[in-house]
């Protein structure tokens, strides 16, 4: 049998070429799989971070909304108190001052045609009736106990409702000045209890003599 030696190298080269091609394909497959694994490993922490950030943003937004709601509630509460503040006590006291001292009649009267003596006589009636009202229903005290026209010191943190500064007001407390008026503060007020259907807006009933 005759063997052609030239065929052996050719068969050998094709075999190696096939093996080489197979190796390259396997290498590409392996690299692609590794890249996918790496992508998955990298992607998962990113997803978790995003998931953590979203709840934090939501919590901050909820806290802001809660703070705004609290402010709105306080404003509404103050407005409701002002809107529903009862004026019955004030009108009742005004009614008592009219009844005891004829205060409204005096204030509504045109005094230009009356002499000073006549006005003084009417003021005496009002003064007497007014003193009785204060004695019966209101307890008063002075805000400052020092004598008027004396020098006093207004300390830092004073209540501007209790002390009113006048004149040349500059700088910060403490202030030194002259006490012009001691001021008054009601420490207690006891008015008669109103009947259930009493209309406090009627300050003085009309009088009809029969």
VEXKOL-297082 format. One line per field, with one value per residue: residue number from 1; residue in three letters; x, y, z of N, C-alpha, C in turn. Coordinates in Angstrom, 2 decimals. Layout:
BEGIN
n <- c(NUM;...) $
res <- c(Ala;...) $
n_east <- c(X;...) $
n_north <- c(Y;...) $
n_up <- c(Z;...) $
ca_east <- c(X;...) $
ca_north <- c(Y;...) $
ca_up <- c(Z;...) $
c_east <- c(X;...) $
c_north <- c(Y;...) $
c_up <- c(Z;...) $
//
This chain:
BEGIN
n <- c(1;2;3;4;5;6;7;8;9;10;11;12;13;14;15;16;17;18;19;20;21;22;23;24;25;26;27;28;29;30;31;32;33;34;35;36;37;38;39;40;41;42;43;44;45;46;47;48;49;50;51;52;53;54;55;56;57;58;59;60;61;62;63;64;65;66;67;68;69;70;71;72;73;74;75;76;77;78;79;80;81;82;83;84;85;86;87;88;89;90;91;92;93;94;95;96;97;98;99;100;101;102;103;104;105;106;107;108;109;110;111;112;113;114;115;116;117;118;119;120;121;122;123;124;125;126;127;128;129;130;131;132;133;134;135;136;137;138;139;140;141;142;143;144;145;146;147;148;149;150;151;152;153;154;155;156;157;158;159;160;161;162;163;164;165;166;167;168;169;170;171;172;173;174;175;176;177;178;179;180;181;182;183;184;185;186;187;188;189;190;191;192;193;194;195;196;197;198;199;200;201;202;203;204;205;206;207;208;209;210) $
res <- c(Unk;Unk;Unk;Unk;Unk;Unk;Unk;Unk;Unk;Unk;Unk;Unk;Unk;Unk;Unk;Unk;Unk;Unk;Unk;Unk;Unk;Unk;Unk;Unk;Unk;Unk;Unk;Unk;Unk;Unk;Unk;Unk;Unk;Unk;Unk;Unk;Unk;Unk;Unk;Unk;Unk;Unk;Unk;Unk;Unk;Unk;Unk;Unk;Unk;Unk;Unk;Unk;Unk;Unk;Unk;Unk;Unk;Unk;Unk;Unk;Unk;Unk;Unk;Unk;Unk;Unk;Unk;Unk;Unk;Unk;Unk;Unk;Unk;Unk;Unk;Unk;Unk;Unk;Unk;Unk;Unk;Unk;Unk;Unk;Unk;Unk;Unk;Unk;Unk;Unk;Unk;Unk;Unk;Unk;Unk;Unk;Unk;Unk;Unk;Unk;Unk;Unk;Unk;Unk;Unk;Unk;Unk;Unk;Unk;Unk;Unk;Unk;Unk;Unk;Unk;Unk;Unk;Unk;Unk;Unk;Unk;Unk;Unk;Unk;Unk;Unk;Unk;Unk;Unk;Unk;Unk;Unk;Unk;Unk;Unk;Unk;Unk;Unk;Unk;Unk;Unk;Unk;Unk;Unk;Unk;Unk;Unk;Unk;Unk;Unk;Unk;Unk;Unk;Unk;Unk;Unk;Unk;Unk;Unk;Unk;Unk;Unk;Unk;Unk;Unk;Unk;Unk;Unk;Unk;Unk;Unk;Unk;Unk;Unk;Unk;Unk;Unk;Unk;Unk;Unk;Unk;Unk;Unk;Unk;Unk;Unk;Unk;Unk;Unk;Unk;Unk;Unk;Unk;Unk;Unk;Unk;Unk;Unk;Unk;Unk;Unk;Unk;Unk;Unk;Unk;Unk;Unk;Unk;Unk;Unk) $
n_east <- c(0.87;0.49;1.37;0.49;2.46;2.04;-0.56;-0.85;0.12;-1.77;-4.23;-3.67;-3.38;-5.97;-7.36;-6.21;-6.92;-9.68;-9.87;-8.76;-10.58;-12.83;-11.90;-11.66;-14.34;-15.41;-13.99;-14.99;-17.67;-17.34;-16.26;-18.36;-20.31;-19.08;-19.04;-21.75;-22.34;-20.79;-22.08;-24.58;-23.85;-22.92;-25.14;-27.10;-26.38;-26.67;-29.40;-30.38;-29.43;-30.82;-33.39;-33.23;-32.81;-35.19;-37.30;-36.18;-36.34;-39.11;-39.77;-38.67;-40.26;-42.77;-42.38;-42.06;-44.59;-46.13;-45.18;-46.03;-48.79;-49.18;-48.58;-50.64;-52.83;-52.45;-52.80;-55.46;-56.65;-56.14;-57.52;-60.11;-60.57;-60.52;-62.70;-64.80;-64.81;-66.48;-68.57;-70.32;-69.81;-68.53;-70.55;-72.44;-71.20;-71.11;-73.82;-74.41;-72.97;-74.39;-76.83;-76.23;-74.72;-75.49;-73.85;-73.72;-75.78;-74.68;-72.31;-73.33;-74.66;-74.95;-72.84;-72.31;-74.12;-74.43;-73.55;-70.39;-70.84;-73.16;-72.27;-70.34;-71.93;-73.33;-71.18;-70.42;-72.46;-71.99;-69.45;-69.89;-71.63;-69.97;-67.83;-69.17;-69.77;-67.19;-66.37;-68.19;-67.95;-65.40;-61.95;-59.13;-55.66;-52.54;-50.13;-47.50;-45.93;-44.53;-44.32;-46.02;-44.45;-41.89;-38.50;-37.90;-36.73;-37.01;-36.85;-35.00;-36.77;-39.37;-42.99;-44.69;-47.39;-48.06;-46.41;-46.00;-43.88;-43.02;-42.17;-38.75;-37.79;-35.21;-32.60;-31.85;-33.47;-32.15;-34.41;-34.44;-36.70;-39.43;-42.15;-45.26;-47.88;-49.35;-50.68;-53.26;-54.54;-56.74;-57.39;-59.40;-62.77;-66.15;-69.11;-72.72;-74.50;-75.76;-79.09;-80.39;-81.52;-80.90;-80.45;-77.60;-76.93;-78.74;-78.32;-79.58;-82.90;-85.77;-87.75;-91.01;-93.48;-96.46) $
n_north <- c(-1.20;2.21;5.19;8.55;10.94;13.71;14.20;14.00;16.27;18.15;17.13;17.24;20.01;21.02;19.80;20.98;23.55;23.43;22.76;25.04;27.00;26.08;26.44;29.20;29.97;28.80;30.31;32.89;32.50;31.92;34.37;36.10;35.14;35.64;38.41;38.98;37.99;39.73;42.12;41.64;41.38;43.95;45.47;44.81;45.89;48.61;48.83;48.29;50.51;52.59;51.86;52.27;55.02;56.18;55.72;57.36;59.93;60.11;60.08;62.52;64.30;63.73;64.59;67.35;67.99;67.39;69.32;71.70;71.28;71.39;74.08;75.30;74.32;75.64;78.31;78.25;77.58;79.85;81.78;80.77;81.07;83.86;84.43;83.23;84.39;85.41;88.22;88.75;89.24;91.73;93.36;93.00;94.22;96.82;97.32;97.28;99.53;101.50;101.22;101.74;104.11;105.70;105.92;105.62;107.32;109.76;109.87;109.86;112.22;115.56;117.91;120.54;122.59;122.74;124.06;124.33;123.76;122.20;119.99;119.08;118.32;116.17;114.48;113.84;112.13;109.99;109.27;108.43;106.22;104.65;104.01;102.34;100.17;99.17;98.45;96.43;94.45;94.21;93.52;95.36;96.14;97.93;98.12;98.99;99.76;101.91;105.42;107.89;110.11;109.58;108.37;105.40;102.07;100.22;96.94;94.55;92.44;93.16;93.30;94.42;94.89;95.56;97.69;100.75;102.48;105.86;109.00;109.70;106.95;104.87;102.52;99.61;97.72;97.67;100.44;103.79;105.95;108.30;107.58;107.96;107.08;104.62;102.43;99.93;96.75;94.09;91.83;90.18;89.43;89.47;88.88;89.07;86.02;85.19;84.71;81.81;82.35;84.99;88.12;89.59;91.73;93.74;96.58;98.57;98.57;99.93;102.41;102.60;104.53;104.03) $
n_up <- c(0.00;-0.82;0.77;0.96;2.07;2.19;2.89;5.61;7.14;6.24;7.22;9.91;10.33;9.84;11.87;14.13;13.60;13.85;16.54;17.64;16.87;18.27;20.90;21.00;20.74;23.06;24.94;24.44;25.16;27.87;28.77;28.21;29.94;32.42;32.34;32.46;34.98;36.51;35.90;37.05;39.75;40.23;39.69;41.61;44.28;43.59;43.02;45.56;46.99;45.78;46.49;49.24;49.40;48.48;50.50;52.52;51.39;51.25;53.97;54.85;53.36;54.47;57.11;56.69;55.73;57.99;59.81;58.56;58.67;61.45;61.97;60.52;61.97;64.43;63.65;62.78;65.19;66.78;65.27;65.49;68.19;68.41;66.81;68.14;70.60;73.45;73.94;75.87;78.62;78.58;77.51;79.49;81.69;80.73;80.66;83.40;84.22;82.92;84.22;86.93;86.91;84.80;82.56;79.72;78.87;79.64;78.08;75.50;75.36;74.15;75.24;74.81;75.19;77.87;81.10;82.89;85.56;85.48;84.01;85.76;87.94;86.83;86.31;88.89;89.72;88.01;88.84;91.49;91.06;89.44;91.15;92.95;91.29;90.64;93.19;93.81;91.82;90.61;91.17;91.63;91.04;91.35;88.71;88.98;92.02;92.94;93.85;91.92;89.56;90.35;89.81;88.06;87.24;84.35;83.84;81.83;79.55;80.19;80.37;77.62;77.54;80.08;80.72;79.21;77.19;76.78;75.15;74.38;73.13;72.89;72.11;74.19;76.84;80.24;81.06;82.21;83.73;84.33;86.42;85.28;85.46;87.54;86.54;85.98;86.92;86.49;88.91;89.58;88.60;89.14;87.90;87.84;87.29;84.15;82.91;81.16;78.57;78.29;76.72;76.12;74.57;74.91;76.33;77.87;78.73;77.06;78.68;79.80;81.06;82.80) $
ca_east <- c(0.00;1.28;0.84;0.93;2.85;1.60;-1.91;-0.81;0.17;-3.02;-5.22;-3.25;-3.65;-7.41;-7.77;-5.82;-7.72;-11.00;-9.72;-8.51;-11.86;-13.67;-11.36;-12.01;-15.78;-15.60;-13.46;-15.94;-18.84;-16.96;-16.10;-19.69;-20.98;-18.46;-19.47;-23.12;-22.29;-20.28;-23.15;-25.59;-23.30;-22.83;-26.46;-27.89;-26.19;-27.22;-30.84;-30.65;-29.18;-31.96;-34.54;-33.05;-32.92;-36.57;-38.01;-35.65;-36.96;-40.51;-39.85;-38.43;-41.45;-43.85;-42.08;-42.36;-46.05;-46.63;-44.85;-46.93;-50.13;-49.19;-48.66;-52.00;-53.74;-52.31;-53.42;-56.90;-57.07;-56.15;-58.61;-61.39;-60.73;-60.90;-64.02;-65.82;-64.68;-67.78;-68.60;-71.43;-69.36;-68.28;-71.84;-73.09;-70.58;-71.58;-75.20;-74.38;-72.50;-75.52;-77.86;-75.80;-74.08;-76.00;-72.65;-74.00;-76.56;-73.76;-71.38;-74.06;-75.28;-74.20;-72.61;-71.92;-75.10;-74.49;-72.48;-69.43;-71.45;-74.10;-71.46;-69.71;-72.94;-73.58;-69.98;-70.42;-73.35;-71.29;-68.32;-70.42;-72.11;-68.82;-67.12;-69.96;-69.61;-65.86;-66.33;-69.03;-67.71;-64.03;-60.83;-58.05;-54.38;-51.61;-49.06;-46.29;-46.25;-43.79;-45.09;-45.96;-43.48;-40.57;-37.68;-37.89;-35.99;-37.77;-35.86;-35.04;-37.79;-40.64;-44.18;-45.13;-48.81;-48.16;-45.65;-45.91;-42.82;-43.34;-41.05;-37.63;-37.49;-34.10;-31.74;-32.41;-33.66;-33.08;-34.68;-34.68;-37.66;-40.32;-43.44;-46.34;-49.11;-49.04;-51.34;-54.25;-54.68;-57.87;-57.00;-60.60;-64.01;-67.27;-70.35;-73.88;-74.72;-76.85;-80.10;-80.09;-81.92;-80.71;-79.83;-76.64;-76.78;-79.65;-77.57;-80.57;-84.24;-86.56;-88.61;-92.35;-94.23;-97.90) $
ca_north <- c(0.00;3.45;6.27;9.89;11.65;15.11;14.34;14.01;17.64;18.85;16.66;17.73;21.46;21.23;19.40;22.04;24.75;23.22;22.87;26.45;27.72;25.68;27.08;30.63;30.07;28.55;31.46;33.98;32.16;32.08;35.80;36.71;34.74;36.36;39.82;39.03;37.82;40.97;43.13;41.33;41.69;45.40;46.07;44.54;46.93;49.89;48.76;48.39;51.88;53.38;51.51;52.87;56.47;56.60;55.88;58.50;61.11;60.13;60.44;63.97;64.98;63.57;65.46;68.73;68.12;67.39;70.63;72.68;71.03;71.88;75.55;75.63;74.05;76.71;79.52;78.05;77.61;81.25;82.46;80.31;81.70;85.25;84.49;82.76;85.04;85.93;89.61;88.89;89.84;93.15;94.04;92.97;95.26;98.10;97.47;97.63;100.91;102.35;101.11;102.33;105.42;106.38;106.27;105.76;108.54;110.89;109.91;110.13;113.54;116.70;118.75;121.91;123.56;122.71;124.79;123.48;123.32;121.11;118.82;118.60;117.64;114.87;113.66;113.36;110.96;108.90;108.88;107.66;104.93;103.88;103.47;101.22;99.04;98.60;97.83;95.23;93.42;94.13;93.70;95.99;96.39;98.72;97.36;99.45;100.22;103.12;106.67;108.57;111.19;109.16;107.69;103.95;101.32;99.17;95.90;93.81;91.41;93.66;93.00;95.67;95.11;96.16;98.94;101.45;103.48;107.06;109.93;109.33;105.54;104.39;101.53;98.40;97.71;98.39;101.85;104.63;106.99;108.80;106.90;108.93;106.43;103.30;101.38;99.11;95.37;93.41;90.53;89.34;90.06;88.59;89.46;88.21;84.97;85.52;83.68;80.98;83.00;86.43;88.79;90.54;92.90;94.79;97.27;99.21;98.45;101.16;102.57;103.11;104.82;103.89) $
ca_up <- c(0.00;-0.94;1.63;0.57;3.29;2.17;3.45;7.09;7.64;5.99;8.20;11.22;10.39;9.93;13.22;15.06;13.33;14.47;18.00;17.98;16.74;19.41;22.11;20.95;21.03;24.50;25.68;24.30;25.99;29.28;29.06;28.22;31.19;33.53;32.27;32.95;36.43;37.09;35.78;38.05;41.07;40.37;39.63;42.80;45.31;43.13;43.23;46.99;47.42;45.31;47.31;50.57;49.30;48.27;51.77;53.26;50.81;51.64;55.39;54.94;52.85;55.45;58.25;56.29;55.66;59.37;60.40;57.95;59.22;62.83;61.90;60.08;63.08;65.42;63.10;62.82;66.59;67.21;64.57;66.03;69.51;68.21;66.20;69.07;71.90;73.88;74.39;76.81;79.88;78.34;77.37;80.79;82.51;80.20;81.11;84.82;84.33;82.53;85.26;88.20;86.78;83.61;81.82;78.28;78.69;79.77;76.95;74.26;75.45;73.63;76.42;74.43;75.66;79.33;81.78;83.58;86.81;85.16;83.63;86.99;88.74;86.19;86.50;90.27;89.75;87.33;89.69;92.62;90.57;88.96;92.32;93.48;90.37;90.85;94.51;93.86;90.81;90.08;92.09;90.88;91.71;90.55;88.08;89.67;93.37;93.27;93.78;90.62;89.41;90.84;88.82;88.21;86.22;83.67;83.61;80.56;79.53;80.74;79.58;77.00;77.84;81.43;80.79;77.93;77.20;76.00;75.07;73.52;73.39;72.07;72.76;74.76;78.30;81.12;80.81;83.37;83.40;85.38;86.46;85.10;85.95;88.10;85.79;86.68;86.46;87.14;89.46;89.69;88.18;89.43;87.41;88.09;86.30;83.23;82.69;80.00;77.34;78.46;75.58;76.69;73.71;75.39;77.37;78.74;78.12;76.94;79.84;79.49;82.30;82.64) $
c_east <- c(0.88;0.60;1.42;1.19;2.39;0.22;-1.87;-0.72;-1.13;-4.09;-4.92;-3.58;-5.13;-7.92;-7.44;-6.61;-9.09;-10.94;-9.52;-9.81;-12.78;-13.22;-11.75;-13.48;-16.06;-15.11;-14.43;-17.18;-18.54;-16.85;-17.45;-20.44;-20.42;-18.92;-20.89;-23.17;-21.84;-21.35;-24.22;-25.11;-23.25;-24.20;-27.22;-27.64;-26.77;-28.72;-31.18;-30.47;-30.34;-33.19;-34.46;-33.27;-34.37;-37.35;-37.52;-36.26;-38.41;-40.68;-39.66;-39.65;-42.60;-43.63;-42.40;-43.87;-46.64;-46.38;-45.79;-48.34;-50.24;-49.33;-50.06;-52.99;-53.67;-52.99;-54.93;-57.42;-57.16;-57.31;-59.96;-61.65;-61.15;-62.31;-65.12;-65.72;-65.99;-67.64;-69.71;-71.00;-69.14;-69.59;-72.60;-72.53;-71.01;-73.02;-75.27;-73.94;-73.58;-76.56;-77.47;-75.31;-74.57;-74.85;-72.94;-74.80;-75.65;-72.86;-72.08;-74.70;-74.36;-74.06;-72.30;-72.88;-75.21;-73.31;-71.54;-70.00;-72.39;-73.34;-70.80;-70.69;-73.25;-72.39;-69.91;-71.30;-72.66;-70.14;-68.79;-70.89;-70.98;-68.02;-67.85;-69.79;-68.25;-65.76;-67.08;-68.54;-66.24;-63.01;-59.64;-56.79;-53.50;-50.55;-47.71;-46.68;-45.50;-44.70;-44.94;-45.03;-42.13;-39.84;-37.66;-37.06;-36.88;-36.77;-36.03;-36.08;-39.13;-41.79;-44.71;-46.63;-48.98;-47.45;-45.53;-44.88;-43.22;-42.12;-40.01;-37.18;-36.43;-33.29;-32.51;-32.56;-32.36;-33.19;-34.89;-35.62;-38.51;-41.67;-44.55;-47.64;-48.78;-49.63;-52.32;-54.29;-55.82;-57.40;-58.20;-61.81;-65.14;-68.56;-71.51;-74.06;-75.94;-77.83;-79.83;-80.39;-81.77;-79.96;-78.92;-76.48;-77.73;-78.98;-78.51;-81.92;-84.90;-87.54;-89.93;-93.11;-95.73;-98.65) $
c_north <- c(1.23;4.53;7.59;10.70;13.10;15.30;14.48;15.43;18.39;18.43;17.19;19.20;21.74;20.86;20.46;23.32;24.63;23.33;24.33;27.26;27.39;26.35;28.56;30.83;29.86;29.72;32.65;33.75;32.40;33.55;36.48;36.36;35.49;37.82;39.97;38.90;39.09;42.05;42.91;41.71;43.19;46.03;45.91;45.57;48.28;49.93;48.92;49.81;52.78;53.12;52.12;54.37;56.93;56.72;57.07;59.79;61.23;60.55;61.94;64.74;64.90;64.47;66.92;68.96;68.20;68.74;71.72;72.53;71.55;73.40;75.99;75.42;75.15;77.99;79.42;78.13;79.03;82.00;82.05;80.92;83.15;85.37;84.14;83.41;85.72;87.37;89.83;89.59;91.34;93.92;94.06;94.05;96.64;98.37;97.88;99.08;101.90;102.37;101.87;103.77;106.23;106.79;106.50;107.03;109.77;111.01;110.24;111.52;114.61;117.73;120.20;122.95;123.60;123.49;123.80;122.95;122.14;119.83;118.22;117.84;116.26;113.94;113.11;112.12;109.75;108.37;108.01;106.27;104.04;103.27;102.27;99.97;98.37;97.88;96.51;94.10;93.22;94.34;94.18;96.12;97.20;97.80;97.72;100.05;101.48;104.35;107.29;109.77;110.84;108.42;106.18;103.34;100.23;98.11;95.25;92.69;91.85;93.34;94.30;95.91;95.80;97.50;99.52;102.55;104.65;107.97;109.45;107.92;105.08;103.36;100.33;98.55;97.25;99.88;102.56;105.77;107.39;108.08;107.94;108.36;105.03;102.15;100.60;97.72;94.72;92.03;89.60;90.15;89.05;89.28;88.52;87.19;85.31;84.36;82.98;81.68;84.52;87.01;89.89;91.78;94.03;95.46;97.93;99.10;99.83;101.22;103.21;103.30;104.78;104.75) $
c_up <- c(0.00;-0.11;1.18;1.82;3.30;2.79;4.97;7.62;7.41;6.98;9.58;11.36;10.53;11.31;14.24;14.85;13.95;15.97;18.43;17.91;17.89;20.68;22.18;21.29;22.51;25.34;25.63;25.16;27.46;29.67;29.13;29.49;32.38;33.55;32.78;34.45;37.11;37.04;36.83;39.45;41.29;40.44;40.94;43.91;44.90;43.34;44.70;47.49;47.01;46.15;48.70;50.51;49.19;49.58;52.58;52.73;51.22;53.09;55.57;54.47;53.84;56.64;57.92;56.26;57.06;60.03;59.85;58.51;60.65;62.85;61.51;61.20;64.13;64.94;63.16;64.24;67.11;66.58;65.14;67.40;69.37;67.67;67.19;70.45;72.28;74.36;75.41;78.09;79.73;78.24;78.69;81.70;82.04;80.63;82.58;85.01;83.89;83.63;86.52;88.06;85.59;82.69;80.34;78.01;78.72;78.54;75.63;74.24;74.83;74.73;76.06;74.97;77.19;79.92;82.47;84.89;86.56;84.79;84.87;87.86;88.16;86.39;87.91;90.40;89.12;88.20;90.85;92.18;90.09;90.09;92.91;92.61;90.58;92.18;94.55;92.96;90.39;91.19;91.27;91.72;90.77;89.94;88.68;91.00;93.77;93.17;92.40;90.70;90.02;89.72;89.10;87.08;85.66;83.22;82.24;80.65;80.09;79.80;78.96;77.17;79.19;81.53;79.38;78.04;76.30;75.98;74.08;73.82;72.40;72.85;73.30;76.27;78.98;80.76;82.15;82.97;84.58;85.29;86.40;85.64;86.41;87.31;86.64;86.07;87.23;87.62;89.62;89.20;88.37;89.04;87.71;86.95;85.45;83.12;81.35;78.68;77.40;77.25;76.10;75.83;74.09;76.58;78.38;78.05;78.00;78.11;79.42;80.79;82.00;83.65) $
//
